[in-house]
């Protein structure tokens, strides 16, 4: 079970870091490091995971912030409609009920 490098540990403060598996938990790890990381952790992610895997996470994550989504939209030359994090949540999002 390959783990992320120890220097990425501060970004996984809310989970058992030593149980993370870079393959089995790839979506969670990439999503977290896309949203919050330092240079060293970010470049580890870019070098460890394939561009296709990163693209899949960017396109299908609803948890990424708009700012992060827009950055990766431009990086991968995507349309806004291709990223779930840039789509409206629901027609009832503004409802009180």
Residue pairs with C-beta under 8 A, 6 or more apart in sequence:
1 21
1 24
2 21
2 22
2 23
3 17
3 18
3 20
3 21
3 22
4 12
4 17
4 20
4 22
4 29
4 44
5 41
5 44
7 40
7 41
7 44
8 29
8 33
8 37
8 41
8 44
9 17
11 32
11 33
11 36
11 37
11 41
12 20
12 29
12 32
20 28
20 29
22 29
22 48
26 49
26 53
26 57
27 57
27 61
29 45
30 45
30 49
30 53
30 54
30 57
31 57
31 61
31 63
31 64
33 41
33 42
33 45
34 45
34 54
34 57
34 58
34 61
34 64
34 68
34 72
35 63
35 64
35 65
35 68
37 45
45 54
46 54
54 72
55 76
58 64
58 69
58 72
58 73
58 76
58 78
58 83
59 78
59 82
59 83
59 84
60 84
61 84
61 85
62 84
62 85
62 89
63 85
64 72
64 83
64 85
65 85
66 85
66 86
68 85
69 83
69 85
69 86
70 86
72 78
72 83
73 79
73 80
73 82
73 83
73 86
80 86
80 87
81 87
